[in-house]
Amino acid sequence: MSDKLVERIAAEGRPASLPEPLATFEAYWQSIADPDLGIPYKRNFAFADIASIARYIAILDVLPEPDKPTRYKFRFAGTWHLDSFGVEMTGKYLDELRRGESLDRILQAYKTIADSGALHYWRRQSVMEAREYLIYARVMGPLADDDGNVAQLAGCFVRD
């Protein structure tokens, strides 16, 4: 793993080696990142390239609204999410699935990812009712539209 890649990912709590799906996602995201922009264009993100980990992937549309907090909508949530959380997330807004402090923490993390243009590692305990026992880790990074603006967040999630 290159030093440049390590610098691009939040180091807080990040283990020295990642589980296979996270490492695969991290390497793929870095490999398609535009050298000038520093992040991948969403047009270059292809599930066929990472089919072996597609079940762990989530893609969220970034939907800014004037004078309101940015909303995030699950464009795709692999089967891992349904299996782990017991909820189909594809097509739902994040604020339909989370509330309160949990939503606030996730929104802050997503804002950090979008603003920094960096991959972000996070390990946390689920706050989903009846799924509090679940501890998961994820690596997530932004994807740009053709104008270079962050339009989506793509992440890979695994049980820890």
C-alpha positions as CSV (number, residue, x, y, z in Angstrom):
1,M,0.0,0.0,0.0
2,S,1.4,3.4,-1.0
3,D,2.1,6.1,1.6
4,K,-0.1,8.4,-0.5
5,L,-3.0,6.1,0.0
6,V,-2.5,5.9,3.7
7,E,-2.4,9.7,3.9
8,R,-5.8,9.9,2.0
9,I,-7.7,7.7,4.5
10,A,-8.7,8.8,7.9
11,A,-6.3,7.1,10.3
12,E,-8.4,7.2,13.5
13,G,-8.9,3.6,14.6
14,R,-7.8,2.2,11.3
15,P,-6.2,-1.2,11.6
16,A,-2.8,-1.9,10.0
17,S,-4.5,-4.3,7.5
18,L,-8.1,-4.2,6.4
19,P,-10.5,-7.1,5.8
20,E,-10.4,-8.3,2.2
21,P,-13.5,-6.5,1.0
22,L,-12.4,-3.2,2.5
23,A,-8.9,-3.5,1.1
24,T,-10.3,-4.4,-2.3
25,F,-12.6,-1.4,-2.3
26,E,-9.8,0.9,-1.1
27,A,-7.4,-0.2,-3.8
28,Y,-10.2,0.1,-6.5
29,W,-11.3,3.6,-5.4
30,Q,-7.6,4.7,-5.5
31,S,-7.0,3.1,-8.9
32,I,-9.9,5.0,-10.6
33,A,-9.3,8.3,-8.9
34,D,-8.6,11.1,-11.4
35,P,-5.1,12.3,-10.8
36,D,-6.1,16.0,-11.3
37,L,-9.3,15.9,-9.3
38,G,-8.1,13.5,-6.6
39,I,-11.3,11.5,-6.5
40,P,-13.0,9.2,-9.0
41,Y,-15.7,10.3,-11.4
42,K,-18.8,8.3,-10.8
43,R,-18.8,7.4,-14.5
44,N,-15.6,5.4,-13.8
45,F,-17.1,3.4,-10.9
46,A,-18.1,0.0,-12.4
47,F,-19.6,-2.8,-10.3
48,A,-18.2,-5.3,-12.9
49,D,-14.7,-4.3,-11.8
50,I,-15.5,-5.2,-8.1
51,A,-18.2,-7.8,-8.6
52,S,-16.6,-10.0,-5.9
53,I,-17.5,-7.4,-3.2
54,A,-20.7,-5.9,-4.7
55,R,-22.8,-7.3,-1.8
56,Y,-20.9,-5.1,0.6
57,I,-21.2,-1.9,-1.4
58,A,-23.5,1.1,-0.8
59,I,-23.8,4.1,-3.1
60,L,-25.5,7.2,-1.8
61,D,-26.6,10.2,-3.9
62,V,-25.5,13.5,-2.4
63,L,-28.5,15.9,-2.6
64,P,-27.8,19.4,-1.4
65,E,-30.9,21.6,-0.7
66,P,-30.7,25.4,-0.4
67,D,-30.9,26.5,3.2
68,K,-31.3,22.9,4.4
69,P,-28.9,20.1,5.4
70,T,-27.7,17.9,2.6
71,R,-29.7,14.7,2.2
72,Y,-28.3,11.4,1.2
73,K,-30.3,8.8,-0.7
74,F,-29.3,5.1,-1.1
75,R,-29.0,4.5,-4.8
76,F,-27.7,1.0,-4.1
77,A,-27.2,-1.0,-1.0
78,G,-25.8,-4.5,-1.5
79,T,-27.4,-7.5,0.1
80,W,-25.0,-7.3,3.0
81,H,-27.0,-4.3,4.3
82,L,-30.3,-6.1,4.2
83,D,-28.8,-9.3,5.8
84,S,-27.0,-7.2,8.5
85,F,-29.6,-4.6,9.3
86,G,-32.8,-6.3,8.3
87,V,-33.9,-3.2,6.3
88,E,-33.9,-2.7,2.5
89,M,-32.0,0.6,2.1
90,T,-32.0,1.0,-1.7
91,G,-34.2,3.9,-2.6
92,K,-34.4,5.3,0.9
93,Y,-33.1,8.5,2.3
94,L,-30.6,8.3,5.2
95,D,-32.9,10.5,7.4
96,E,-35.7,8.0,6.9
97,L,-33.5,5.2,8.4
98,R,-31.7,7.1,11.2
99,R,-32.7,9.8,13.7
100,G,-31.2,11.9,16.5
101,E,-27.5,11.6,17.5
102,S,-26.9,8.6,15.3
103,L,-28.0,10.6,12.2
104,D,-26.0,13.6,13.3
105,R,-22.8,11.6,13.6
106,I,-23.3,9.9,10.2
107,L,-24.1,13.3,8.5
108,Q,-21.0,14.8,10.0
109,A,-18.9,11.9,8.7
110,Y,-20.5,12.1,5.2
111,K,-19.9,15.9,5.2
112,T,-16.2,15.3,6.1
113,I,-15.9,12.8,3.2
114,A,-17.5,15.1,0.7
115,D,-15.5,18.1,1.8
116,S,-12.1,16.4,2.1
117,G,-12.3,14.3,-1.0
118,A,-10.6,11.5,1.0
119,L,-11.4,7.9,1.8
120,H,-12.7,7.6,5.3
121,Y,-12.5,4.5,7.6
122,W,-15.1,4.0,10.4
123,R,-15.7,1.2,12.8
124,R,-18.8,1.5,14.9
125,Q,-21.6,-0.4,16.6
126,S,-25.0,-0.5,15.0
127,V,-27.7,1.6,16.4
128,M,-30.5,-0.2,14.5
129,E,-33.1,-1.6,16.9
130,A,-32.4,-5.3,17.5
131,R,-29.1,-5.0,15.7
132,E,-27.1,-3.3,18.5
133,Y,-24.9,-6.4,18.8
134,L,-23.5,-5.7,15.3
135,I,-20.1,-4.0,15.0
136,Y,-19.1,-3.1,11.5
137,A,-16.3,-1.3,9.7
138,R,-16.5,0.6,6.4
139,V,-14.3,2.5,4.0
140,M,-16.1,5.3,2.1
141,G,-15.1,7.9,-0.5
142,P,-16.7,10.5,-2.8
143,L,-17.5,10.2,-6.5
144,A,-17.7,13.2,-8.7
145,D,-20.1,14.2,-11.4
146,D,-18.8,15.4,-14.8
147,D,-18.3,18.9,-13.4
148,G,-16.0,17.6,-10.7
149,N,-18.6,18.1,-7.9
150,V,-19.2,15.4,-5.3
151,A,-22.4,13.7,-6.4
152,Q,-22.2,10.4,-4.6
153,L,-20.5,8.6,-1.8
154,A,-19.4,5.0,-2.3
155,G,-18.6,2.7,0.5
156,C,-17.8,-0.9,1.5
157,F,-19.1,-2.3,4.7
158,V,-18.2,-5.5,6.6
159,R,-19.0,-7.0,10.0
160,D,-16.1,-6.6,12.4
